[in-house]
Amino acid sequence: MSPIEKIIFRSKQQPLVPLGCLGTCVAVAMAAKGVRTGNPKGAQVWFRWRVALQGLTIVALVAGSYIYDRQVKGVEKSEEELAIEKARMREKLWIEELERRDEEIKERQRRAQLAREYKLAQLENEQKESSK
């Protein structure tokens, strides 16, 4: 995946984290604006919002990771289960291959028998014609 696709994918998994980051950036920008314009009380309020939004972002990140981890662990199979499933699949494929080969051998034998019968019929016809 490209970096942008990864960002979109992760944002869909944990939508509160990018929102928290965006809110934090807005709070920092507003605080910087308050400092530039000489409004220390307004800047202080925005710095407090920044701290609160950063805290909420971290909480969202940890909670989302915990929830996502539980979902993935619930869906994933253990290595032993995967190995058993893989062995069953190989066995099934091997049986299908053996059945296919057996059909091929039977078809060859049938064609060989038809060819022998055809040759035998030709020889009988030649013997009949030569005995006339």
N, CA, C and O atoms as a GROMACS GRO file, in nm:
protein
  528
    1MET      N    1   0.083  -0.118   0.000
    1MET     CA    2   0.000   0.000   0.000
    1MET      C    3   0.088   0.125   0.000
    1MET      O    4   0.196   0.127   0.060
    2SER      N    5   0.041   0.224  -0.066
    2SER     CA    6   0.112   0.351  -0.065
    2SER      C    7   0.089   0.420   0.071
    2SER      O    8  -0.004   0.384   0.143
    3PRO      N    9   0.172   0.518   0.105
    3PRO     CA   10   0.154   0.585   0.235
    3PRO      C   11   0.015   0.649   0.251
    3PRO      O   12  -0.043   0.644   0.360
    4ILE      N   13  -0.037   0.706   0.146
    4ILE     CA   14  -0.170   0.769   0.155
    4ILE      C   15  -0.277   0.662   0.178
    4ILE      O   16  -0.370   0.682   0.257
    5GLU      N   17  -0.265   0.549   0.108
    5GLU     CA   18  -0.361   0.440   0.127
    5GLU      C   19  -0.354   0.387   0.270
    5GLU      O   20  -0.457   0.354   0.330
    6LYS      N   21  -0.232   0.379   0.326
    6LYS     CA   22  -0.217   0.334   0.464
    6LYS      C   23  -0.285   0.430   0.560
    6LYS      O   24  -0.352   0.388   0.654
    7ILE      N   25  -0.267   0.561   0.536
    7ILE     CA   26  -0.330   0.661   0.623
    7ILE      C   27  -0.482   0.648   0.618
    7ILE      O   28  -0.548   0.652   0.721
    8ILE      N   29  -0.536   0.632   0.499
    8ILE     CA   30  -0.681   0.618   0.484
    8ILE      C   31  -0.729   0.489   0.551
    8ILE      O   32  -0.832   0.489   0.619
    9PHE      N   33  -0.654   0.380   0.533
    9PHE     CA   34  -0.691   0.252   0.593
    9PHE      C   35  -0.692   0.262   0.745
    9PHE      O   36  -0.787   0.218   0.810
   10ARG      N   37  -0.585   0.319   0.802
   10ARG     CA   38  -0.576   0.333   0.947
   10ARG      C   39  -0.682   0.431   1.001
   10ARG      O   40  -0.734   0.412   1.111
   11SER      N   41  -0.712   0.534   0.923
   11SER     CA   42  -0.814   0.630   0.965
   11SER      C   43  -0.951   0.565   0.970
   11SER      O   44  -1.034   0.601   1.054
   12LYS      N   45  -0.976   0.471   0.882
   12LYS     CA   46  -1.104   0.400   0.885
   12LYS      C   47  -1.110   0.304   1.003
   12LYS      O   48  -1.217   0.281   1.059
   13GLN      N   49  -0.994   0.248   1.041
   13GLN     CA   50  -0.991   0.157   1.156
   13GLN      C   51  -1.016   0.233   1.286
   13GLN      O   52  -1.092   0.188   1.371
   14GLN      N   53  -0.952   0.350   1.300
   14GLN     CA   54  -0.963   0.428   1.423
   14GLN      C   55  -0.994   0.574   1.387
   14GLN      O   56  -0.904   0.658   1.386
   15PRO      N   57  -1.119   0.606   1.358
   15PRO     CA   58  -1.153   0.740   1.309
   15PRO      C   59  -1.134   0.851   1.412
   15PRO      O   60  -1.119   0.967   1.374
   16LEU      N   61  -1.133   0.820   1.541
   16LEU     CA   62  -1.119   0.924   1.643
   16LEU      C   63  -0.977   0.978   1.651
   16LEU      O   64  -0.956   1.093   1.692
   17VAL      N   65  -0.879   0.898   1.613
   17VAL     CA   66  -0.739   0.943   1.622
   17VAL      C   67  -0.711   1.058   1.526
   17VAL      O   68  -0.660   1.161   1.570
   18PRO      N   69  -0.742   1.046   1.396
   18PRO     CA   70  -0.717   1.160   1.308
   18PRO      C   71  -0.799   1.284   1.346
   18PRO      O   72  -0.752   1.397   1.331
   19LEU      N   73  -0.921   1.262   1.394
   19LEU     CA   74  -1.002   1.376   1.439
   19LEU      C   75  -0.936   1.445   1.558
   19LEU      O   76  -0.935   1.568   1.566
   20GLY      N   77  -0.883   1.367   1.651
   20GLY     CA   78  -0.814   1.423   1.766
   20GLY      C   79  -0.689   1.499   1.724
   20GLY      O   80  -0.660   1.605   1.778
   21CYS      N   81  -0.615   1.444   1.628
   21CYS     CA   82  -0.495   1.512   1.577
   21CYS      C   83  -0.534   1.644   1.511
   21CYS      O   84  -0.468   1.746   1.531
   22LEU      N   85  -0.639   1.641   1.433
   22LEU     CA   86  -0.685   1.763   1.367
   22LEU      C   87  -0.729   1.867   1.469
   22LEU      O   88  -0.696   1.985   1.456
   23GLY      N   89  -0.804   1.824   1.571
   23GLY     CA   90  -0.847   1.915   1.676
   23GLY      C   91  -0.729   1.975   1.752
   23GLY      O   92  -0.729   2.093   1.786
   24THR      N   93  -0.628   1.892   1.778
   24THR     CA   94  -0.508   1.941   1.846
   24THR      C   95  -0.437   2.045   1.762
   24THR      O   96  -0.393   2.148   1.814
   25CYS      N   97  -0.426   2.020   1.632
   25CYS     CA   98  -0.360   2.117   1.542
   25CYS      C   99  -0.436   2.249   1.539
   25CYS      O  100  -0.376   2.356   1.539
   26VAL      N  101  -0.568   2.242   1.536
   26VAL     CA  102  -0.650   2.364   1.536
   26VAL      C  103  -0.628   2.440   1.666
   26VAL      O  104  -0.615   2.563   1.665
   27ALA      N  105  -0.623   2.368   1.779
   27ALA     CA  106  -0.603   2.434   1.909
   27ALA      C  107  -0.467   2.501   1.914
   27ALA      O  108  -0.455   2.612   1.966
   28VAL      N  109  -0.363   2.437   1.863
   28VAL     CA  110  -0.229   2.496   1.861
   28VAL      C  111  -0.229   2.621   1.773
   28VAL      O  112  -0.172   2.723   1.809
   29ALA      N  113  -0.294   2.612   1.657
   29ALA     CA  114  -0.298   2.727   1.566
   29ALA      C  115  -0.372   2.843   1.632
   29ALA      O  116  -0.328   2.958   1.622
   30MET      N  117  -0.482   2.816   1.698
   30MET     CA  118  -0.558   2.922   1.764
   30MET      C  119  -0.478   2.981   1.881
   30MET      O  120  -0.484   3.102   1.905
   31ALA      N  121  -0.404   2.896   1.952
   31ALA     CA  122  -0.321   2.946   2.062
   31ALA      C  123  -0.209   3.035   2.008
   31ALA      O  124  -0.179   3.139   2.066
   32ALA      N  125  -0.149   2.994   1.897
   32ALA     CA  126  -0.044   3.075   1.835
   32ALA      C  127  -0.102   3.209   1.789
   32ALA      O  128  -0.036   3.312   1.801
   33LYS      N  129  -0.222   3.205   1.737
   33LYS     CA  130  -0.287   3.329   1.694
   33LYS      C  131  -0.310   3.421   1.815
   33LYS      O  132  -0.289   3.542   1.806
   34GLY      N  133  -0.353   3.363   1.927
   34GLY     CA  134  -0.376   3.441   2.048
   34GLY      C  135  -0.246   3.502   2.100
   34GLY      O  136  -0.247   3.616   2.147
   35VAL      N  137  -0.136   3.429   2.091
   35VAL     CA  138  -0.006   3.483   2.134
   35VAL      C  139   0.036   3.596   2.042
   35VAL      O  140   0.085   3.698   2.089
   36ARG      N  141   0.017   3.580   1.912
   36ARG     CA  142   0.056   3.683   1.815
   36ARG      C  143  -0.026   3.811   1.830
   36ARG      O  144   0.028   3.921   1.817
   37THR      N  145  -0.154   3.797   1.858
   37THR     CA  146  -0.241   3.914   1.868
   37THR      C  147  -0.236   3.978   2.006
   37THR      O  148  -0.296   4.083   2.028
   38GLY      N  149  -0.166   3.916   2.099
   38GLY     CA  150  -0.153   3.973   2.234
   38GLY      C  151  -0.270   3.942   2.324
   38GLY      O  152  -0.302   4.021   2.413
   39ASN      N  153  -0.335   3.830   2.303
   39ASN     CA  154  -0.448   3.787   2.385
   39ASN      C  155  -0.402   3.668   2.470
   39ASN      O  156  -0.428   3.554   2.433
   40PRO      N  157  -0.334   3.691   2.584
   40PRO     CA  158  -0.279   3.580   2.662
   40PRO      C  159  -0.387   3.491   2.723
   40PRO      O  160  -0.366   3.370   2.735
   41LYS      N  161  -0.500   3.547   2.763
   41LYS     CA  162  -0.607   3.464   2.821
   41LYS      C  163  -0.665   3.369   2.717
   41LYS      O  164  -0.688   3.252   2.744
   42GLY      N  165  -0.688   3.421   2.596
   42GLY     CA  166  -0.740   3.336   2.488
   42GLY      C  167  -0.639   3.229   2.448
   42GLY      O  168  -0.676   3.115   2.422
   43ALA      N  169  -0.511   3.267   2.444
   43ALA     CA  170  -0.406   3.170   2.411
   43ALA      C  171  -0.400   3.061   2.517
   43ALA      O  172  -0.386   2.943   2.484
   44GLN      N  173  -0.412   3.101   2.645
   44GLN     CA  174  -0.407   3.003   2.754
   44GLN      C  175  -0.523   2.904   2.743
   44GLN      O  176  -0.505   2.784   2.766
   45VAL      N  177  -0.641   2.954   2.708
   45VAL     CA  178  -0.757   2.865   2.691
   45VAL      C  179  -0.730   2.765   2.580
   45VAL      O  180  -0.758   2.646   2.595
   46TRP      N  181  -0.677   2.811   2.469
   46TRP     CA  182  -0.650   2.722   2.356
   46TRP      C  183  -0.538   2.622   2.388
   46TRP      O  184  -0.543   2.508   2.341
   47PHE      N  185  -0.439   2.662   2.468
   47PHE     CA  186  -0.335   2.566   2.509
   47PHE      C  187  -0.394   2.457   2.598
   47PHE      O  188  -0.353   2.341   2.590
   48ARG      N  189  -0.490   2.494   2.680
   48ARG     CA  190  -0.558   2.393   2.764
   48ARG      C  191  -0.640   2.298   2.676
   48ARG      O  192  -0.644   2.177   2.700
   49TRP      N  193  -0.706   2.354   2.575
   49TRP     CA  194  -0.779   2.269   2.480
   49TRP      C  195  -0.683   2.173   2.409
   49TRP      O  196  -0.715   2.057   2.386
   50ARG      N  197  -0.564   2.224   2.375
   50ARG     CA  198  -0.465   2.140   2.307
   50ARG      C  199  -0.429   2.021   2.394
   50ARG      O  200  -0.426   1.908   2.346
   51VAL      N  201  -0.401   2.044   2.522
   51VAL     CA  202  -0.365   1.936   2.615
   51VAL      C  203  -0.481   1.836   2.627
   51VAL      O  204  -0.459   1.715   2.623
   52ALA      N  205  -0.603   1.888   2.641
   52ALA     CA  206  -0.719   1.799   2.653
   52ALA      C  207  -0.738   1.716   2.526
   52ALA      O  208  -0.764   1.596   2.534
   53LEU      N  209  -0.724   1.779   2.411
   53LEU     CA  210  -0.742   1.706   2.285
   53LEU      C  211  -0.631   1.604   2.264
   53LEU      O  212  -0.655   1.496   2.210
   54GLN      N  213  -0.509   1.638   2.304
   54GLN     CA  214  -0.400   1.539   2.293
   54GLN      C  215  -0.430   1.419   2.382
   54GLN      O  216  -0.409   1.305   2.342
   55GLY      N  217  -0.478   1.446   2.503
   55GLY     CA  218  -0.512   1.336   2.594
   55GLY      C  219  -0.622   1.249   2.537
   55GLY      O  220  -0.613   1.126   2.544
   56LEU      N  221  -0.725   1.311   2.482
   56LEU     CA  222  -0.834   1.233   2.420
   56LEU      C  223  -0.785   1.153   2.300
   56LEU      O  224  -0.831   1.042   2.275
   57THR      N  225  -0.692   1.211   2.225
   57THR     CA  226  -0.636   1.140   2.110
   57THR      C  227  -0.560   1.016   2.155
   57THR      O  228  -0.571   0.910   2.095
   58ILE      N  229  -0.483   1.030   2.261
   58ILE     CA  230  -0.408   0.914   2.312
   58ILE      C  231  -0.503   0.808   2.366
   58ILE      O  232  -0.482   0.689   2.343
   59VAL      N  233  -0.606   0.851   2.437
   59VAL     CA  234  -0.706   0.756   2.486
   59VAL      C  235  -0.773   0.684   2.369
   59VAL      O  236  -0.792   0.563   2.374
   60ALA      N  237  -0.809   0.757   2.265
   60ALA     CA  238  -0.871   0.697   2.146
   60ALA      C  239  -0.775   0.600   2.079
   60ALA      O  240  -0.816   0.493   2.033
   61LEU      N  241  -0.649   0.635   2.074
   61LEU     CA  242  -0.548   0.549   2.011
   61LEU      C  243  -0.534   0.418   2.088
   61LEU      O  244  -0.533   0.310   2.029
   62VAL      N  245  -0.522   0.428   2.220
   62VAL     CA  246  -0.507   0.307   2.302
   62VAL      C  247  -0.634   0.223   2.298
   62VAL      O  248  -0.627   0.101   2.281
   63ALA      N  249  -0.750   0.286   2.313
   63ALA     CA  250  -0.876   0.211   2.310
   63ALA      C  251  -0.898   0.146   2.174
   63ALA      O  252  -0.940   0.030   2.166
   64GLY      N  253  -0.871   0.221   2.068
   64GLY     CA  254  -0.887   0.164   1.934
   64GLY      C  255  -0.793   0.048   1.910
   64GLY      O  256  -0.831  -0.051   1.848
   65SER      N  257  -0.670   0.060   1.957
   65SER     CA  258  -0.573  -0.050   1.941
   65SER      C  259  -0.619  -0.172   2.018
   65SER      O  260  -0.610  -0.285   1.968
   66TYR      N  261  -0.670  -0.151   2.139
   66TYR     CA  262  -0.719  -0.261   2.220
   66TYR      C  263  -0.836  -0.332   2.151
   66TYR      O  264  -0.839  -0.454   2.142
   67ILE      N  265  -0.932  -0.253   2.105
   67ILE     CA  266  -1.050  -0.310   2.038
   67ILE      C  267  -1.009  -0.382   1.909
   67ILE      O  268  -1.054  -0.494   1.884
   68TYR      N  269  -0.926  -0.318   1.830
   68TYR     CA  270  -0.882  -0.379   1.703
   68TYR      C  271  -0.806  -0.507   1.730
   68TYR      O  272  -0.824  -0.605   1.658
   69ASP      N  273  -0.721  -0.508   1.833
   69ASP     CA  274  -0.644  -0.627   1.867
   69ASP      C  275  -0.736  -0.742   1.906
   69ASP      O  276  -0.713  -0.856   1.867
   70ARG      N  277  -0.839  -0.712   1.983
   70ARG     CA  278  -0.933  -0.817   2.023
   70ARG      C  279  -1.010  -0.872   1.903
   70ARG      O  280  -1.035  -0.992   1.894
   71GLN      N  281  -1.046  -0.784   1.811
   71GLN     CA  282  -1.119  -0.828   1.692
   71GLN      C  283  -1.030  -0.917   1.606
   71GLN      O  284  -1.075  -1.021   1.558
   72VAL      N  285  -0.906  -0.877   1.587
   72VAL     CA  286  -0.814  -0.954   1.503
   72VAL      C  287  -0.784  -1.088   1.567
   72VAL      O  288  -0.781  -1.190   1.498
   73LYS      N  289  -0.760  -1.090   1.698
   73LYS     CA  290  -0.731  -1.216   1.766
   73LYS      C  291  -0.850  -1.309   1.762
   73LYS      O  292  -0.834  -1.431   1.755
   74GLY      N  293  -0.971  -1.253   1.767
   74GLY     CA  294  -1.091  -1.336   1.760
   74GLY      C  295  -1.108  -1.399   1.623
   74GLY      O  296  -1.163  -1.509   1.612
   75VAL      N  297  -1.061  -1.330   1.519
   75VAL     CA  298  -1.078  -1.379   1.382
   75VAL      C  299  -0.963  -1.472   1.342
   75VAL      O  300  -0.984  -1.572   1.274
   76GLU      N  301  -0.843  -1.438   1.385
   76GLU     CA  302  -0.726  -1.516   1.345
   76GLU      C  303  -0.729  -1.654   1.408
   76GLU      O  304  -0.783  -1.674   1.517
   77LYS      N  305  -0.671  -1.748   1.338
   77LYS     CA  306  -0.660  -1.883   1.388
   77LYS      C  307  -0.518  -1.903   1.439
   77LYS      O  308  -0.425  -1.834   1.398
   78SER      N  309  -0.504  -1.998   1.529
   78SER     CA  310  -0.372  -2.025   1.581
   78SER      C  311  -0.288  -2.093   1.472
   78SER      O  312  -0.340  -2.142   1.373
   79GLU      N  313  -0.157  -2.093   1.494
   79GLU     CA  314  -0.068  -2.153   1.395
   79GLU      C  315  -0.098  -2.302   1.377
   79GLU      O  316  -0.087  -2.355   1.267
   80GLU      N  317  -0.134  -2.367   1.486
   80GLU     CA  318  -0.166  -2.510   1.479
   80GLU      C  319  -0.291  -2.533   1.394
   80GLU      O  320  -0.294  -2.625   1.312
   81GLU      N  321  -0.393  -2.450   1.412
   81GLU     CA  322  -0.515  -2.462   1.332
   81GLU      C  323  -0.486  -2.435   1.185
   81GLU      O  324  -0.539  -2.503   1.097
   82LEU      N  325  -0.402  -2.335   1.159
   82LEU     CA  326  -0.366  -2.306   1.021
   82LEU      C  327  -0.289  -2.421   0.959
   82LEU      O  328  -0.311  -2.455   0.842
   83ALA      N  329  -0.199  -2.483   1.036
   83ALA     CA  330  -0.122  -2.596   0.984
   83ALA      C  331  -0.214  -2.714   0.954
   83ALA      O  332  -0.198  -2.783   0.853
   84ILE      N  333  -0.311  -2.738   1.042
   84ILE     CA  334  -0.406  -2.848   1.020
   84ILE      C  335  -0.490  -2.820   0.895
   84ILE      O  336  -0.511  -2.909   0.812
   85GLU      N  337  -0.537  -2.697   0.883
   85GLU     CA  338  -0.618  -2.660   0.766
   85GLU      C  339  -0.536  -2.673   0.637
   85GLU      O  340  -0.588  -2.720   0.535
   86LYS      N  341  -0.411  -2.632   0.642
   86LYS     CA  342  -0.324  -2.642   0.525
   86LYS      C  343  -0.300  -2.788   0.489
   86LYS      O  344  -0.300  -2.824   0.371
   87ALA      N  345  -0.279  -2.874   0.589
   87ALA     CA  346  -0.259  -3.016   0.564
   87ALA      C  347  -0.384  -3.079   0.501
   87ALA      O  348  -0.374  -3.161   0.410
   88ARG      N  349  -0.500  -3.040   0.550
   88ARG     CA  350  -0.624  -3.092   0.492
   88ARG      C  351  -0.641  -3.048   0.347
   88ARG      O  352  -0.684  -3.126   0.262
   89MET      N  353  -0.605  -2.923   0.320
   89MET     CA  354  -0.614  -2.873   0.183
   89MET      C  355  -0.518  -2.949   0.092
   89MET      O  356  -0.554  -2.986  -0.020
   90ARG      N  357  -0.397  -2.972   0.140
   90ARG     CA  358  -0.300  -3.048   0.059
   90ARG      C  359  -0.349  -3.190   0.034
   90ARG      O  360  -0.337  -3.242  -0.077
   91GLU      N  361  -0.405  -3.252   0.138
   91GLU     CA  362  -0.458  -3.387   0.123
   91GLU      C  363  -0.571  -3.390   0.020
   91GLU      O  364  -0.578  -3.478  -0.066
   92LYS      N  365  -0.659  -3.291   0.028
   92LYS     CA  366  -0.770  -3.284  -0.067
   92LYS      C  367  -0.718  -3.266  -0.210
   92LYS      O  368  -0.764  -3.332  -0.303
   93LEU      N  369  -0.621  -3.175  -0.226
   93LEU     CA  370  -0.563  -3.154  -0.359
   93LEU      C  371  -0.493  -3.279  -0.410
   93LEU      O  372  -0.502  -3.312  -0.528
   94TRP      N  373  -0.423  -3.349  -0.320
   94TRP     CA  374  -0.354  -3.472  -0.360
   94TRP      C  375  -0.454  -3.578  -0.404
   94TRP      O  376  -0.431  -3.647  -0.504
   95ILE      N  377  -0.563  -3.591  -0.331
   95ILE     CA  378  -0.666  -3.690  -0.369
   95ILE      C  379  -0.726  -3.653  -0.505
   95ILE      O  380  -0.748  -3.740  -0.589
   96GLU      N  381  -0.753  -3.524  -0.526
   96GLU     CA  382  -0.806  -3.481  -0.656
   96GLU      C  383  -0.707  -3.512  -0.768
   96GLU      O  384  -0.747  -3.554  -0.876
   97GLU      N  385  -0.577  -3.491  -0.741
   97GLU     CA  386  -0.475  -3.520  -0.842
   97GLU      C  387  -0.469  -3.669  -0.871
   97GLU      O  388  -0.458  -3.709  -0.987
   98LEU      N  389  -0.478  -3.752  -0.767
   98LEU     CA  390  -0.477  -3.897  -0.788
   98LEU      C  391  -0.599  -3.943  -0.867
   98LEU      O  392  -0.589  -4.029  -0.954
   99GLU      N  393  -0.714  -3.885  -0.837
   99GLU     CA  394  -0.836  -3.920  -0.911
   99GLU      C  395  -0.823  -3.878  -1.058
   99GLU      O  396  -0.864  -3.952  -1.148
  100ARG      N  397  -0.766  -3.760  -1.081
  100ARG     CA  398  -0.747  -3.714  -1.219
  100ARG      C  399  -0.652  -3.807  -1.293
  100ARG      O  400  -0.677  -3.844  -1.408
  101ARG      N  401  -0.542  -3.846  -1.228
  101ARG     CA  402  -0.447  -3.938  -1.292
  101ARG      C  403  -0.511  -4.074  -1.319
  101ARG      O  404  -0.487  -4.135  -1.423
  102ASP      N  405  -0.593  -4.119  -1.223
  102ASP     CA  406  -0.661  -4.248  -1.241
  102ASP      C  407  -0.755  -4.243  -1.361
  102ASP      O  408  -0.762  -4.338  -1.438
  103GLU      N  409  -0.827  -4.131  -1.378
  103GLU     CA  410  -0.914  -4.114  -1.493
  103GLU      C  411  -0.834  -4.114  -1.624
  103GLU      O  412  -0.875  -4.172  -1.724
  104GLU      N  413  -0.719  -4.048  -1.622
  104GLU     CA  414  -0.634  -4.045  -1.741
  104GLU      C  415  -0.587  -4.186  -1.778
  104GLU      O  416  -0.589  -4.224  -1.895
  105ILE      N  417  -0.545  -4.262  -1.677
  105ILE     CA  418  -0.499  -4.398  -1.702
  105ILE      C  419  -0.612  -4.484  -1.757
  105ILE      O  420  -0.591  -4.559  -1.852
  106LYS      N  421  -0.731  -4.473  -1.699
  106LYS     CA  422  -0.846  -4.549  -1.749
  106LYS      C  423  -0.880  -4.510  -1.893
  106LYS      O  424  -0.913  -4.596  -1.975
  107GLU      N  425  -0.871  -4.382  -1.923
  107GLU     CA  426  -0.899  -4.335  -2.060
  107GLU      C  427  -0.796  -4.391  -2.158
  107GLU      O  428  -0.831  -4.434  -2.268
  108ARG      N  429  -0.668  -4.389  -2.117
  108ARG     CA  430  -0.564  -4.447  -2.204
  108ARG      C  431  -0.586  -4.596  -2.227
  108ARG      O  432  -0.573  -4.646  -2.339
  109GLN      N  433  -0.620  -4.666  -2.119
  109GLN     CA  434  -0.646  -4.810  -2.134
  109GLN      C  435  -0.766  -4.835  -2.225
  109GLN      O  436  -0.764  -4.927  -2.306
  110ARG      N  437  -0.869  -4.753  -2.213
  110ARG     CA  438  -0.986  -4.769  -2.299
  110ARG      C  439  -0.949  -4.745  -2.445
  110ARG      O  440  -0.990  -4.820  -2.534
  111ARG      N  441  -0.870  -4.638  -2.470
  111ARG     CA  442  -0.827  -4.611  -2.607
  111ARG      C  443  -0.738  -4.721  -2.661
  111ARG      O  444  -0.748  -4.758  -2.778
  112ALA      N  445  -0.649  -4.774  -2.575
  112ALA     CA  446  -0.562  -4.883  -2.619
  112ALA      C  447  -0.645  -5.006  -2.653
  112ALA      O  448  -0.617  -5.074  -2.751
  113GLN      N  449  -0.745  -5.035  -2.573
  113GLN     CA  450  -0.832  -5.150  -2.600
  113GLN      C  451  -0.908  -5.130  -2.731
  113GLN      O  452  -0.922  -5.224  -2.810
  114LEU      N  453  -0.957  -5.008  -2.755
  114LEU     CA  454  -1.026  -4.980  -2.882
  114LEU      C  455  -0.930  -4.996  -3.000
  114LEU      O  456  -0.967  -5.048  -3.105
  115ALA      N  457  -0.807  -4.950  -2.982
  115ALA     CA  458  -0.709  -4.964  -3.090
  115ALA      C  459  -0.678  -5.110  -3.117
  115ALA      O  460  -0.667  -5.150  -3.233
  116ARG      N  461  -0.665  -5.193  -3.010
  116ARG     CA  462  -0.640  -5.336  -3.030
  116ARG      C  463  -0.758  -5.403  -3.100
  116ARG      O  464  -0.739  -5.484  -3.191
  117GLU      N  465  -0.879  -5.367  -3.058
  117GLU     CA  466  -0.996  -5.425  -3.122
  117GLU      C  467  -1.004  -5.384  -3.269
  117GLU      O  468  -1.042  -5.464  -3.354
  118TYR      N  469  -0.969  -5.259  -3.299
  118TYR     CA  470  -0.970  -5.211  -3.437
  118TYR      C  471  -0.868  -5.287  -3.520
  118TYR      O  472  -0.897  -5.327  -3.633
  119LYS      N  473  -0.746  -5.306  -3.466
  119LYS     CA  474  -0.643  -5.380  -3.540
  119LYS      C  475  -0.685  -5.525  -3.560
  119LYS      O  476  -0.665  -5.582  -3.667
  120LEU      N  477  -0.742  -5.583  -3.456
  120LEU     CA  478  -0.788  -5.722  -3.466
  120LEU      C  479  -0.896  -5.734  -3.573
  120LEU      O  480  -0.898  -5.831  -3.649
  121ALA      N  481  -0.986  -5.638  -3.578
  121ALA     CA  482  -1.092  -5.639  -3.679
  121ALA      C  483  -1.031  -5.623  -3.819
  121ALA      O  484  -1.076  -5.688  -3.914
  122GLN      N  485  -0.929  -5.538  -3.833
  122GLN     CA  486  -0.862  -5.521  -3.962
  122GLN      C  487  -0.794  -5.650  -4.004
  122GLN      O  488  -0.804  -5.689  -4.120
  123LEU      N  489  -0.725  -5.716  -3.913
  123LEU     CA  490  -0.658  -5.842  -3.946
  123LEU      C  491  -0.760  -5.948  -3.988
  123LEU      O  492  -0.736  -6.022  -4.083
  124GLU      N  493  -0.872  -5.955  -3.917
  124GLU     CA  494  -0.975  -6.053  -3.955
  124GLU      C  495  -1.029  -6.023  -4.094
  124GLU      O  496  -1.052  -6.115  -4.173
  125ASN      N  497  -1.051  -5.892  -4.126
  125ASN     CA  498  -1.097  -5.855  -4.259
  125ASN      C  499  -0.994  -5.892  -4.365
  125ASN      O  500  -1.031  -5.939  -4.472
  126GLU      N  501  -0.866  -5.870  -4.336
  126GLU     CA  502  -0.762  -5.904  -4.433
  126GLU      C  503  -0.756  -6.056  -4.453
  126GLU      O  504  -0.738  -6.102  -4.566
  127GLN      N  505  -0.771  -6.133  -4.346
  127GLN     CA  506  -0.769  -6.279  -4.359
  127GLN      C  507  -0.890  -6.327  -4.439
  127GLN      O  508  -0.878  -6.421  -4.518
  128LYS      N  509  -1.004  -6.264  -4.420
  128LYS     CA  510  -1.123  -6.305  -4.496
  128LYS      C  511  -1.103  -6.275  -4.644
  128LYS      O  512  -1.139  -6.355  -4.730
  129GLU      N  513  -1.046  -6.158  -4.673
  129GLU     CA  514  -1.025  -6.120  -4.812
  129GLU      C  515  -0.919  -6.207  -4.878
  129GLU      O  516  -0.931  -6.241  -4.995
  130SER      N  517  -0.815  -6.243  -4.804
  130SER     CA  518  -0.709  -6.325  -4.862
  130SER      C  519  -0.754  -6.470  -4.876
  130SER      O  520  -0.702  -6.540  -4.964
  131SER      N  521  -0.845  -6.518  -4.798
  131SER     CA  522  -0.893  -6.656  -4.810
  131SER      C  523  -0.997  -6.671  -4.921
  131SER      O  524  -1.030  -6.784  -4.956
  132LYS      N  525  -1.048  -6.565  -4.976
  132LYS     CA  526  -1.145  -6.574  -5.082
  132LYS      C  527  -1.083  -6.606  -5.208
  132LYS      O  528  -1.152  -6.617  -5.310
   0.00000   0.00000   0.00000
